[in-house]
Amino acid sequence: MTPRPRLTLSTIVLDAPDAHELAAFYQRLLGWEVEREEPDWVKIVPPGGGPGLSFQTEAEYVRPAWPPVPGAQQMMMHLDIEVDDLDSASALALTAGAVLADHQPEDDTRIHFDPAGHPFCLWVRT
């Protein structure tokens, strides 16, 4: 039997029309630092370690539709960010450049869109 190789999630990659613009948004939102930067790629990491977020410029990027719309680009993933104060975290997200989604299906969650249109959820543990 072949031993199982070590697998470590190092980053989650989000495509965007401009990797640097989207990385700057998430730096403002999360307070993370740039670990690696290239012309079409940026990786930010949390101060305490753990998987980072990377952003890749994709010339053919299409913003996802949320809630889903038949025939439109569908959301393939989203980020869930736990917060301790939903109202202040939402205000920070808006100041950083997010847009609040019109559809808000839960009281303990606020859905926003980042500058590239990726939905992300701020949520509080109840």
The first five atom37 places (N, CA, C, CB, O) and aatype in JSON, in Angstrom:
{
  "aatype": [12, 16, 14, 1, 14, 1, 10, 16, 10, 15, 16, 9, 19, 10, 3, 0, 14, 3, 0, 8, 6, 10, 0, 0, 13, 18, 5, 1, 10, 10, 7, 17, 6, 19, 6, 1, 6, 6, 14, 3, 17, 19, 11, 9, 19, 14, 14, 7, 7, 7, 14, 7, 10, 15, 13, 5, 16, 6, 0, 6, 18, 19, 1, 14, 0, 17, 14, 14, 19, 14, 7, 0, 5, 5, 12, 12, 12, 8, 10, 3, 9, 6, 19, 3, 3, 10, 3, 15, 0, 15, 0, 10, 0, 10, 16, 0, 7, 0, 19, 10, 0, 3, 8, 5, 14, 6, 3, 3, 16, 1, 9, 8, 13, 3, 14, 0, 7, 8, 14, 13, 4, 10, 17, 19, 1, 16],
  "atom_mask": [
    [1, 1, 1, 1, 1],
    [1, 1, 1, 1, 1],
    [1, 1, 1, 1, 1],
    [1, 1, 1, 1, 1],
    [1, 1, 1, 1, 1],
    [1, 1, 1, 1, 1],
    [1, 1, 1, 1, 1],
    [1, 1, 1, 1, 1],
    [1, 1, 1, 1, 1],
    [1, 1, 1, 1, 1],
    [1, 1, 1, 1, 1],
    [1, 1, 1, 1, 1],
    [1, 1, 1, 1, 1],
    [1, 1, 1, 1, 1],
    [1, 1, 1, 1, 1],
    [1, 1, 1, 1, 1],
    [1, 1, 1, 1, 1],
    [1, 1, 1, 1, 1],
    [1, 1, 1, 1, 1],
    [1, 1, 1, 1, 1],
    [1, 1, 1, 1, 1],
    [1, 1, 1, 1, 1],
    [1, 1, 1, 1, 1],
    [1, 1, 1, 1, 1],
    [1, 1, 1, 1, 1],
    [1, 1, 1, 1, 1],
    [1, 1, 1, 1, 1],
    [1, 1, 1, 1, 1],
    [1, 1, 1, 1, 1],
    [1, 1, 1, 1, 1],
    [1, 1, 1, 0, 1],
    [1, 1, 1, 1, 1],
    [1, 1, 1, 1, 1],
    [1, 1, 1, 1, 1],
    [1, 1, 1, 1, 1],
    [1, 1, 1, 1, 1],
    [1, 1, 1, 1, 1],
    [1, 1, 1, 1, 1],
    [1, 1, 1, 1, 1],
    [1, 1, 1, 1, 1],
    [1, 1, 1, 1, 1],
    [1, 1, 1, 1, 1],
    [1, 1, 1, 1, 1],
    [1, 1, 1, 1, 1],
    [1, 1, 1, 1, 1],
    [1, 1, 1, 1, 1],
    [1, 1, 1, 1, 1],
    [1, 1, 1, 0, 1],
    [1, 1, 1, 0, 1],
    [1, 1, 1, 0, 1],
    [1, 1, 1, 1, 1],
    [1, 1, 1, 0, 1],
    [1, 1, 1, 1, 1],
    [1, 1, 1, 1, 1],
    [1, 1, 1, 1, 1],
    [1, 1, 1, 1, 1],
    [1, 1, 1, 1, 1],
    [1, 1, 1, 1, 1],
    [1, 1, 1, 1, 1],
    [1, 1, 1, 1, 1],
    [1, 1, 1, 1, 1],
    [1, 1, 1, 1, 1],
    [1, 1, 1, 1, 1],
    [1, 1, 1, 1, 1],
    [1, 1, 1, 1, 1],
    [1, 1, 1, 1, 1],
    [1, 1, 1, 1, 1],
    [1, 1, 1, 1, 1],
    [1, 1, 1, 1, 1],
    [1, 1, 1, 1, 1],
    [1, 1, 1, 0, 1],
    [1, 1, 1, 1, 1],
    [1, 1, 1, 1, 1],
    [1, 1, 1, 1, 1],
    [1, 1, 1, 1, 1],
    [1, 1, 1, 1, 1],
    [1, 1, 1, 1, 1],
    [1, 1, 1, 1, 1],
    [1, 1, 1, 1, 1],
    [1, 1, 1, 1, 1],
    [1, 1, 1, 1, 1],
    [1, 1, 1, 1, 1],
    [1, 1, 1, 1, 1],
    [1, 1, 1, 1, 1],
    [1, 1, 1, 1, 1],
    [1, 1, 1, 1, 1],
    [1, 1, 1, 1, 1],
    [1, 1, 1, 1, 1],
    [1, 1, 1, 1, 1],
    [1, 1, 1, 1, 1],
    [1, 1, 1, 1, 1],
    [1, 1, 1, 1, 1],
    [1, 1, 1, 1, 1],
    [1, 1, 1, 1, 1],
    [1, 1, 1, 1, 1],
    [1, 1, 1, 1, 1],
    [1, 1, 1, 0, 1],
    [1, 1, 1, 1, 1],
    [1, 1, 1, 1, 1],
    [1, 1, 1, 1, 1],
    [1, 1, 1, 1, 1],
    [1, 1, 1, 1, 1],
    [1, 1, 1, 1, 1],
    [1, 1, 1, 1, 1],
    [1, 1, 1, 1, 1],
    [1, 1, 1, 1, 1],
    [1, 1, 1, 1, 1],
    [1, 1, 1, 1, 1],
    [1, 1, 1, 1, 1],
    [1, 1, 1, 1, 1],
    [1, 1, 1, 1, 1],
    [1, 1, 1, 1, 1],
    [1, 1, 1, 1, 1],
    [1, 1, 1, 1, 1],
    [1, 1, 1, 1, 1],
    [1, 1, 1, 1, 1],
    [1, 1, 1, 0, 1],
    [1, 1, 1, 1, 1],
    [1, 1, 1, 1, 1],
    [1, 1, 1, 1, 1],
    [1, 1, 1, 1, 1],
    [1, 1, 1, 1, 1],
    [1, 1, 1, 1, 1],
    [1, 1, 1, 1, 1],
    [1, 1, 1, 1, 1],
    [1, 1, 1, 1, 1]
  ],
  "atom_positions": [
    [[0.85, -1.19, 0.0], [0.0, 0.0, 0.0], [0.89, 1.25, 0.0], [-0.96, 0.0, 1.23], [1.83, 1.35, 0.79]],
    [[0.6, 2.17, -0.87], [1.36, 3.41, -0.96], [0.97, 4.34, 0.17], [1.15, 4.09, -2.33], [-0.22, 4.55, 0.4]],
    [[1.94, 4.9, 0.87], [1.6, 5.84, 1.95], [0.91, 7.08, 1.38], [2.86, 6.25, 2.73], [1.21, 7.54, 0.28]],
    [[0.01, 7.6, 2.16], [-0.72, 8.81, 1.75], [0.23, 10.0, 1.76], [-1.95, 9.08, 2.69], [0.94, 10.21, 2.74]],
    [[0.27, 10.78, 0.67], [1.13, 11.96, 0.65], [0.56, 13.05, 1.55], [1.29, 12.5, -0.8], [-0.65, 13.08, 1.81]],
    [[1.41, 13.93, 2.02], [0.97, 15.06, 2.83], [0.35, 16.1, 1.89], [2.16, 15.69, 3.65], [0.96, 16.49, 0.9]],
    [[-0.86, 16.52, 2.2], [-1.57, 17.55, 1.42], [-1.92, 18.69, 2.37], [-2.86, 16.97, 0.73], [-2.5, 18.46, 3.43]],
    [[-1.57, 19.92, 2.0], [-1.82, 21.08, 2.85], [-2.46, 22.18, 2.01], [-0.51, 21.59, 3.51], [-1.88, 22.61, 1.01]],
    [[-3.63, 22.62, 2.39], [-4.26, 23.74, 1.7], [-3.45, 24.99, 2.01], [-5.76, 23.91, 2.13], [-3.34, 25.39, 3.17]],
    [[-2.88, 25.62, 0.99], [-2.03, 26.78, 1.21], [-2.71, 28.09, 0.86], [-0.77, 26.63, 0.4], [-2.37, 29.14, 1.41]],
    [[-3.67, 28.04, -0.05], [-4.35, 29.26, -0.45], [-5.64, 28.93, -1.19], [-3.43, 30.13, -1.34], [-5.82, 27.82, -1.69]],
    [[-6.52, 29.88, -1.24], [-7.74, 29.81, -2.03], [-7.6, 30.91, -3.07], [-9.07, 29.99, -1.14], [-7.3, 32.06, -2.73]],
    [[-7.81, 30.58, -4.34], [-7.57, 31.53, -5.42], [-8.89, 32.05, -5.97], [-6.74, 30.87, -6.55], [-9.79, 31.27, -6.3]],
    [[-8.99, 33.35, -6.07], [-10.14, 34.0, -6.69], [-9.69, 34.67, -7.99], [-10.79, 35.05, -5.73], [-8.74, 35.46, -7.99]],
    [[-10.35, 34.35, -9.08], [-10.08, 35.04, -10.34], [-10.74, 36.42, -10.29], [-10.61, 34.22, -11.57], [-11.73, 36.62, -9.59]],
    [[-10.17, 37.35, -11.03], [-10.68, 38.71, -11.04], [-10.19, 39.42, -12.3], [-10.25, 39.49, -9.76], [-9.21, 38.99, -12.9]],
    [[-10.86, 40.5, -12.7], [-10.35, 41.27, -13.82], [-9.02, 41.96, -13.47], [-11.38, 42.3, -14.26], [-8.22, 42.25, -14.36]],
    [[-8.78, 42.23, -12.17], [-7.54, 42.87, -11.71], [-7.17, 42.29, -10.36], [-7.71, 44.43, -11.62], [-7.77, 42.62, -9.34]],
    [[-6.17, 41.41, -10.35], [-5.75, 40.73, -9.11], [-5.33, 41.72, -8.04], [-4.61, 39.76, -9.4], [-5.64, 41.53, -6.86]],
    [[-4.62, 42.77, -8.42], [-4.11, 43.73, -7.44], [-5.24, 44.52, -6.78], [-3.13, 44.68, -8.1], [-5.2, 44.78, -5.58]],
    [[-6.24, 44.91, -7.57], [-7.38, 45.64, -7.02], [-8.15, 44.78, -6.02], [-8.32, 46.1, -8.15], [-8.51, 45.25, -4.94]],
    [[-8.39, 43.52, -6.37], [-9.15, 42.65, -5.47], [-8.33, 42.31, -4.23], [-9.56, 41.37, -6.19], [-8.89, 42.24, -3.13]],
    [[-7.03, 42.1, -4.37], [-6.18, 41.84, -3.21], [-6.19, 43.04, -2.26], [-4.72, 41.53, -3.66], [-6.25, 42.86, -1.04]],
    [[-6.15, 44.24, -2.8], [-6.17, 45.44, -1.96], [-7.48, 45.54, -1.18], [-5.98, 46.71, -2.81], [-7.48, 45.94, -0.02]],
    [[-8.6, 45.17, -1.82], [-9.88, 45.15, -1.11], [-9.83, 44.21, 0.08], [-11.03, 44.74, -2.06], [-10.18, 44.6, 1.19]],
    [[-9.38, 42.96, -0.14], [-9.34, 41.99, 0.96], [-8.3, 42.35, 2.01], [-9.07, 40.61, 0.41], [-8.46, 41.98, 3.17]],
    [[-7.24, 43.06, 1.64], [-6.3, 43.57, 2.64], [-7.01, 44.56, 3.55], [-5.07, 44.24, 1.96], [-6.86, 44.51, 4.78]],
    [[-7.79, 45.48, 2.96], [-8.54, 46.46, 3.76], [-9.57, 45.77, 4.65], [-9.23, 47.48, 2.85], [-9.73, 46.13, 5.81]],
    [[-10.25, 44.78, 4.11], [-11.3, 44.09, 4.86], [-10.72, 43.24, 5.99], [-12.12, 43.22, 3.93], [-11.18, 43.33, 7.13]],
    [[-9.72, 42.42, 5.68], [-9.22, 41.44, 6.63], [-8.01, 41.9, 7.44], [-8.88, 40.19, 5.91], [-7.72, 41.34, 8.49]],
    [[-7.32, 42.91, 6.95], [-6.11, 43.36, 7.64], [-4.92, 42.44, 7.43], [0.0, 0.0, 0.0], [-3.98, 42.44, 8.23]],
    [[-4.94, 41.65, 6.36], [-3.86, 40.71, 6.07], [-2.78, 41.41, 5.25], [-4.39, 39.47, 5.32], [-3.0, 42.47, 4.67]],
    [[-1.58, 40.78, 5.22], [-0.43, 41.33, 4.52], [-0.14, 40.56, 3.23], [0.79, 41.32, 5.42], [-0.47, 39.38, 3.11]],
    [[0.47, 41.24, 2.27], [0.9, 40.6, 1.02], [2.1, 39.7, 1.31], [1.24, 41.65, -0.06], [3.08, 40.14, 1.91]],
    [[2.0, 38.45, 0.87], [3.12, 37.53, 0.99], [3.88, 37.42, -0.34], [2.62, 36.15, 1.43], [5.1, 37.28, -0.35]],
    [[3.14, 37.49, -1.43], [3.74, 37.33, -2.76], [2.96, 38.17, -3.76], [3.75, 35.82, -3.2], [1.74, 38.23, -3.73]],
    [[3.7, 38.83, -4.64], [3.06, 39.69, -5.63], [3.79, 39.55, -6.97], [3.04, 41.18, -5.16], [5.01, 39.66, -7.03]],
    [[3.02, 39.32, -8.0], [3.52, 39.22, -9.37], [2.61, 40.08, -10.25], [3.56, 37.72, -9.88], [1.61, 40.59, -9.75]],
    [[2.93, 40.26, -11.52], [2.09, 41.12, -12.36], [0.61, 40.72, -12.4], [2.63, 41.12, -13.77], [-0.26, 41.59, -12.42]],
    [[0.3, 39.42, -12.41], [-1.1, 38.97, -12.48], [-1.49, 38.1, -11.31], [-1.33, 38.21, -13.77], [-2.45, 37.32, -11.42]],
    [[-0.79, 38.19, -10.19], [-1.03, 37.3, -9.05], [-0.63, 38.01, -7.76], [-0.23, 35.97, -9.2], [0.42, 38.64, -7.69]],
    [[-1.49, 37.91, -6.74], [-1.18, 38.43, -5.41], [-1.68, 37.42, -4.39], [-1.82, 39.84, -5.18], [-2.78, 36.89, -4.52]],
    [[-0.86, 37.17, -3.37], [-1.28, 36.31, -2.26], [-1.18, 37.1, -0.97], [-0.41, 35.0, -2.18], [-0.15, 37.71, -0.68]],
    [[-2.28, 37.09, -0.19], [-2.28, 37.7, 1.14], [-2.45, 36.6, 2.17], [-3.41, 38.79, 1.28], [-3.06, 35.57, 1.9]],
    [[-1.89, 36.84, 3.36], [-1.92, 35.81, 4.4], [-2.32, 36.43, 5.73], [-0.55, 35.12, 4.52], [-2.08, 37.61, 5.98]],
    [[-2.96, 35.61, 6.6], [-3.33, 36.1, 7.92], [-2.1, 36.2, 8.82], [-4.4, 35.19, 8.56], [-1.16, 35.43, 8.66]],
    [[-2.11, 37.14, 9.77], [-0.94, 37.33, 10.62], [-0.59, 36.11, 11.48], [-1.16, 38.51, 11.52], [0.59, 35.92, 11.8]],
    [[-1.55, 35.3, 11.85], [-1.28, 34.14, 12.7], [-0.96, 32.87, 11.94], [0.0, 0.0, 0.0], [-0.83, 31.81, 12.54]],
    [[-0.83, 32.96, 10.62], [-0.57, 31.78, 9.81], [-1.87, 31.17, 9.3], [0.0, 0.0, 0.0], [-2.95, 31.65, 9.62]],
    [[-1.75, 30.12, 8.53], [-2.9, 29.44, 7.96], [-3.02, 29.74, 6.48], [0.0, 0.0, 0.0], [-2.25, 30.53, 5.94]],
    [[-4.0, 29.12, 5.82], [-4.17, 29.34, 4.38], [-4.42, 30.81, 4.07], [-5.32, 28.49, 3.85], [-5.09, 31.52, 4.82]],
    [[-3.9, 31.25, 2.96], [-4.1, 32.61, 2.53], [-5.16, 32.71, 1.45], [0.0, 0.0, 0.0], [-5.83, 31.74, 1.13]],
    [[-5.28, 33.9, 0.92], [-6.13, 34.15, -0.24], [-5.24, 34.67, -1.35], [-7.29, 35.18, 0.1], [-4.41, 35.55, -1.14]],
    [[-5.42, 34.11, -2.54], [-4.68, 34.57, -3.71], [-5.66, 35.08, -4.75], [-3.8, 33.43, -4.29], [-6.82, 34.69, -4.79]],
    [[-5.15, 35.97, -5.58], [-5.97, 36.62, -6.59], [-5.22, 36.56, -7.9], [-6.31, 38.09, -6.2], [-4.04, 36.89, -7.97]],
    [[-5.92, 36.12, -8.93], [-5.31, 35.92, -10.24], [-6.08, 36.73, -11.27], [-5.29, 34.41, -10.63], [-7.31, 36.63, -11.35]],
    [[-5.37, 37.53, -12.05], [-6.01, 38.28, -13.12], [-6.44, 37.32, -14.21], [-5.06, 39.38, -13.68], [-5.65, 36.51, -14.7]],
    [[-7.7, 37.42, -14.59], [-8.27, 36.57, -15.64], [-8.97, 37.5, -16.63], [-9.26, 35.49, -15.04], [-10.0, 38.09, -16.32]],
    [[-8.41, 37.6, -17.82], [-8.95, 38.52, -18.84], [-10.39, 38.18, -19.22], [-8.09, 38.49, -20.08], [-11.15, 39.08, -19.58]],
    [[-10.78, 36.93, -19.14], [-12.13, 36.51, -19.54], [-13.08, 36.38, -18.34], [-12.06, 35.18, -20.29], [-14.13, 35.74, -18.45]],
    [[-12.72, 36.97, -17.21], [-13.53, 36.85, -16.01], [-14.95, 37.38, -16.24], [-12.87, 37.61, -14.84], [-15.14, 38.43, -16.87]],
    [[-15.94, 36.64, -15.74], [-17.34, 37.05, -15.8], [-17.88, 37.04, -14.38], [-18.18, 36.1, -16.74], [-17.75, 36.05, -13.67]],
    [[-18.48, 38.15, -13.97], [-19.03, 38.25, -12.61], [-20.14, 37.22, -12.42], [-19.57, 39.68, -12.34], [-20.96, 37.04, -13.31]],
    [[-20.17, 36.56, -11.26], [-21.26, 35.61, -11.01], [-22.55, 36.34, -10.66], [-20.88, 34.64, -9.88], [-22.54, 37.47, -10.17]],
    [[-23.66, 35.68, -10.92], [-24.98, 36.21, -10.52], [-25.36, 35.58, -9.2], [-26.06, 35.92, -11.62], [-25.28, 34.36, -9.03]],
    [[-25.79, 36.39, -8.25], [-26.32, 35.89, -6.99], [-27.42, 36.81, -6.53], [-25.2, 35.77, -5.91], [-27.23, 38.03, -6.51]],
    [[-28.56, 36.27, -6.15], [-28.94, 34.87, -6.24], [-28.85, 34.38, -7.69], [-30.37, 34.66, -5.7], [-28.81, 35.18, -8.62]],
    [[-28.82, 33.06, -7.86], [-28.65, 32.49, -9.2], [-29.73, 32.96, -10.19], [-28.66, 30.98, -9.12], [-30.9, 33.13, -9.84]],
    [[-29.29, 33.15, -11.42], [-30.19, 33.53, -12.52], [-29.95, 32.53, -13.64], [-29.93, 35.02, -13.0], [-28.81, 32.36, -14.06]],
    [[-30.99, 31.86, -14.13], [-30.8, 30.89, -15.22], [-30.08, 31.53, -16.41], [-32.15, 30.32, -15.67], [-30.43, 32.62, -16.85]],
    [[-29.08, 30.82, -16.91], [-28.33, 31.28, -18.07], [-27.19, 32.23, -17.75], [0.0, 0.0, 0.0], [-26.39, 32.53, -18.64]],
    [[-27.09, 32.72, -16.51], [-26.0, 33.64, -16.12], [-24.86, 32.85, -15.49], [-26.52, 34.73, -15.13], [-25.04, 31.7, -15.09]],
    [[-23.7, 33.48, -15.41], [-22.55, 32.86, -14.73], [-22.95, 32.55, -13.29], [-21.29, 33.79, -14.78], [-23.37, 33.45, -12.56]],
    [[-22.82, 31.32, -12.89], [-23.2, 30.92, -11.54], [-22.02, 31.07, -10.58], [-23.71, 29.47, -11.53], [-20.86, 30.94, -10.97]],
    [[-22.34, 31.35, -9.33], [-21.34, 31.41, -8.27], [-20.78, 30.0, -8.09], [-21.95, 31.96, -6.93], [-21.54, 29.04, -7.99]],
    [[-19.47, 29.87, -8.05], [-18.84, 28.56, -7.89], [-18.37, 28.34, -6.46], [-17.67, 28.42, -8.85], [-18.18, 27.2, -6.04]],
    [[-18.19, 29.42, -5.72], [-17.78, 29.34, -4.33], [-17.99, 30.71, -3.71], [-16.28, 28.88, -4.19], [-18.2, 31.7, -4.41]],
    [[-17.93, 30.75, -2.38], [-17.96, 32.04, -1.71], [-17.21, 31.91, -0.39], [-19.43, 32.52, -1.47], [-16.95, 30.8, 0.07]],
    [[-16.86, 33.03, 0.2], [-16.15, 33.05, 1.47], [-17.13, 33.31, 2.59], [-15.02, 34.11, 1.46], [-17.99, 34.19, 2.47]],
    [[-17.02, 32.56, 3.67], [-17.77, 32.81, 4.91], [-16.77, 33.37, 5.91], [-18.47, 31.5, 5.45], [-15.76, 32.74, 6.21]],
    [[-17.06, 34.55, 6.43], [-16.16, 35.22, 7.37], [-16.92, 35.43, 8.67], [-15.63, 36.58, 6.79], [-17.87, 36.22, 8.72]],
    [[-16.51, 34.74, 9.73], [-17.15, 34.89, 11.03], [-16.71, 36.21, 11.66], [-16.81, 33.69, 11.98], [-15.53, 36.56, 11.63]],
    [[-17.67, 36.93, 12.22], [-17.4, 38.22, 12.85], [-18.02, 38.24, 14.23], [-17.95, 39.39, 11.98], [-18.9, 37.44, 14.53]],
    [[-17.57, 39.16, 15.08], [-18.15, 39.27, 16.41], [-19.24, 40.34, 16.5], [-17.07, 39.56, 17.42], [-20.03, 40.35, 17.44]],
    [[-19.28, 41.24, 15.51], [-20.3, 42.3, 15.47], [-20.7, 42.49, 14.01], [-19.77, 43.65, 16.11], [-19.95, 43.05, 13.22]],
    [[-21.88, 42.03, 13.68], [-22.32, 42.02, 12.29], [-22.46, 43.42, 11.7], [-23.64, 41.29, 12.19], [-22.06, 43.66, 10.56]],
    [[-23.03, 44.34, 12.47], [-23.24, 45.7, 11.96], [-21.91, 46.42, 11.69], [-24.07, 46.51, 12.94], [-21.75, 47.05, 10.65]],
    [[-20.96, 46.33, 12.64], [-19.7, 47.03, 12.43], [-18.86, 46.35, 11.35], [-18.91, 47.11, 13.75], [-18.15, 47.02, 10.61]],
    [[-18.92, 45.03, 11.26], [-18.18, 44.32, 10.22], [-18.76, 44.66, 8.84], [-18.22, 42.8, 10.46], [-18.01, 44.82, 7.87]],
    [[-20.07, 44.76, 8.75], [-20.7, 45.14, 7.49], [-20.31, 46.56, 7.1], [-22.23, 45.02, 7.6], [-20.04, 46.83, 5.94]],
    [[-20.28, 47.46, 8.08], [-19.86, 48.84, 7.8], [-18.41, 48.88, 7.32], [-20.03, 49.73, 9.06], [-18.09, 49.63, 6.39]],
    [[-17.53, 48.08, 7.93], [-16.14, 48.0, 7.49], [-16.06, 47.49, 6.06], [-15.33, 47.09, 8.43], [-15.3, 48.03, 5.25]],
    [[-16.83, 46.45, 5.75], [-16.83, 45.9, 4.4], [-17.25, 46.95, 3.38], [-17.76, 44.67, 4.31], [-16.65, 47.07, 2.31]],
    [[-18.28, 47.71, 3.7], [-18.76, 48.75, 2.78], [-17.7, 49.84, 2.61], [-20.08, 49.36, 3.3], [-17.49, 50.32, 1.5]],
    [[-17.06, 50.24, 3.69], [-16.0, 51.24, 3.62], [-14.82, 50.74, 2.79], [-15.53, 51.63, 5.03], [-14.19, 51.51, 2.08]],
    [[-14.53, 49.43, 2.88], [-13.42, 48.83, 2.14], [-13.72, 48.72, 0.65], [-13.1, 47.45, 2.7], [-12.8, 48.55, -0.15]],
    [[-15.01, 48.83, 0.26], [-15.37, 48.77, -1.15], [-16.37, 47.71, -1.53], [0.0, 0.0, 0.0], [-16.64, 47.51, -2.72]],
    [[-16.93, 47.0, -0.55], [-17.94, 45.99, -0.83], [-19.28, 46.64, -1.13], [-18.07, 45.01, 0.36], [-19.5, 47.82, -0.84]],
    [[-20.17, 45.85, -1.71], [-21.54, 46.28, -1.96], [-22.45, 45.28, -1.23], [-21.87, 46.34, -3.52], [-22.25, 44.07, -1.34]],
    [[-23.42, 45.79, -0.5], [-24.37, 44.94, 0.2], [-25.35, 44.35, -0.81], [-25.13, 45.74, 1.29], [-25.91, 45.07, -1.64]],
    [[-25.56, 43.04, -0.74], [-26.51, 42.37, -1.63], [-27.93, 42.8, -1.27], [-26.37, 40.83, -1.53], [-28.25, 43.01, -0.1]],
    [[-28.78, 42.91, -2.28], [-30.18, 43.24, -2.03], [-30.89, 42.12, -1.29], [-30.9, 43.52, -3.35], [-31.71, 42.37, -0.41]],
    [[-30.57, 40.88, -1.63], [-31.21, 39.71, -1.02], [-30.41, 39.29, 0.21], [-31.3, 38.53, -2.04], [-29.24, 38.94, 0.11]],
    [[-31.06, 39.31, 1.37], [-30.45, 38.93, 2.64], [-31.33, 37.86, 3.29], [-30.26, 40.17, 3.59], [-32.27, 38.2, 3.99]],
    [[-31.04, 36.56, 3.06], [-31.95, 35.51, 3.48], [-31.91, 35.14, 4.97], [-31.66, 34.31, 2.7], [-32.8, 34.44, 5.44]],
    [[-30.91, 35.6, 5.72], [-30.8, 35.2, 7.13], [-30.49, 36.41, 8.0], [-29.71, 34.12, 7.32], [-29.79, 37.33, 7.57]],
    [[-31.0, 36.41, 9.24], [-30.78, 37.53, 10.15], [-29.36, 37.59, 10.71], [-31.76, 37.45, 11.29], [-28.89, 38.67, 11.06]],
    [[-28.68, 36.44, 10.81], [-27.35, 36.41, 11.42], [-26.23, 36.45, 10.38], [-27.2, 35.18, 12.27], [-25.08, 36.15, 10.69]],
    [[-26.57, 36.81, 9.15], [-25.61, 36.84, 8.05], [-25.85, 38.09, 7.2], [-25.71, 35.56, 7.19], [-27.0, 38.48, 6.99]],
    [[-24.77, 38.7, 6.72], [-24.87, 39.79, 5.75], [-24.09, 39.37, 4.52], [-24.34, 41.15, 6.34], [-22.9, 39.06, 4.6]],
    [[-24.75, 39.36, 3.39], [-24.12, 38.99, 2.14], [-23.7, 40.26, 1.41], [-25.06, 38.13, 1.27], [-24.49, 41.19, 1.23]],
    [[-22.44, 40.27, 1.0], [-21.85, 41.39, 0.27], [-21.23, 40.87, -1.02], [-20.79, 42.13, 1.14], [-21.07, 39.67, -1.2]],
    [[-20.9, 41.8, -1.91], [-20.13, 41.49, -3.11], [-18.82, 42.25, -3.03], [-20.92, 41.85, -4.41], [-18.79, 43.43, -2.7]],
    [[-17.71, 41.55, -3.35], [-16.43, 42.25, -3.43], [-16.38, 43.03, -4.74], [-15.24, 41.25, -3.32], [-17.29, 42.91, -5.55]],
    [[-15.33, 43.82, -4.98], [-15.28, 44.63, -6.2], [-15.34, 43.83, -7.51], [-14.04, 45.43, -6.2], [-15.71, 44.39, -8.54]],
    [[-14.99, 42.54, -7.48], [-15.08, 41.72, -8.69], [-16.42, 40.98, -8.77], [-13.94, 40.71, -8.73], [-16.65, 40.23, -9.72]],
    [[-17.29, 41.19, -7.79], [-18.62, 40.58, -7.82], [-18.74, 39.25, -7.11], [0.0, 0.0, 0.0], [-19.81, 38.64, -7.14]],
    [[-17.65, 38.76, -6.47], [-17.76, 37.51, -5.71], [-18.6, 37.75, -4.46], [-16.34, 36.96, -5.34], [-18.3, 38.68, -3.7]],
    [[-19.62, 36.95, -4.22], [-20.37, 37.08, -2.97], [-19.51, 36.58, -1.8], [-21.7, 36.3, -3.03], [-18.75, 35.63, -1.95]],
    [[-19.65, 37.23, -0.66], [-19.06, 36.72, 0.57], [-20.02, 37.01, 1.71], [-17.66, 37.34, 0.84], [-20.77, 37.98, 1.67]],
    [[-19.98, 36.14, 2.72], [-20.9, 36.25, 3.86], [-20.15, 36.64, 5.11], [-21.65, 34.92, 4.07], [-19.14, 36.03, 5.46]],
    [[-20.64, 37.65, 5.79], [-20.22, 37.95, 7.15], [-21.29, 37.35, 8.03], [-20.04, 39.51, 7.4], [-22.48, 37.54, 7.79]],
    [[-20.88, 36.62, 9.06], [-21.88, 35.95, 9.91], [-21.43, 35.96, 11.36], [-22.11, 34.51, 9.43], [-20.24, 36.0, 11.66]],
    [[-22.42, 35.93, 12.26], [-22.14, 35.82, 13.69], [-22.68, 34.49, 14.2], [-22.78, 37.01, 14.48], [-23.73, 34.02, 13.76]],
    [[-21.95, 33.92, 15.11], [-22.39, 32.68, 15.74], [-23.53, 33.02, 16.7], [-21.2, 31.97, 16.49], [-23.4, 33.92, 17.53]],
    [[-24.64, 32.29, 16.59], [-25.78, 32.56, 17.47], [-25.97, 31.43, 18.45], [-27.05, 32.77, 16.67], [-26.88, 31.48, 19.28]]
  ]
}
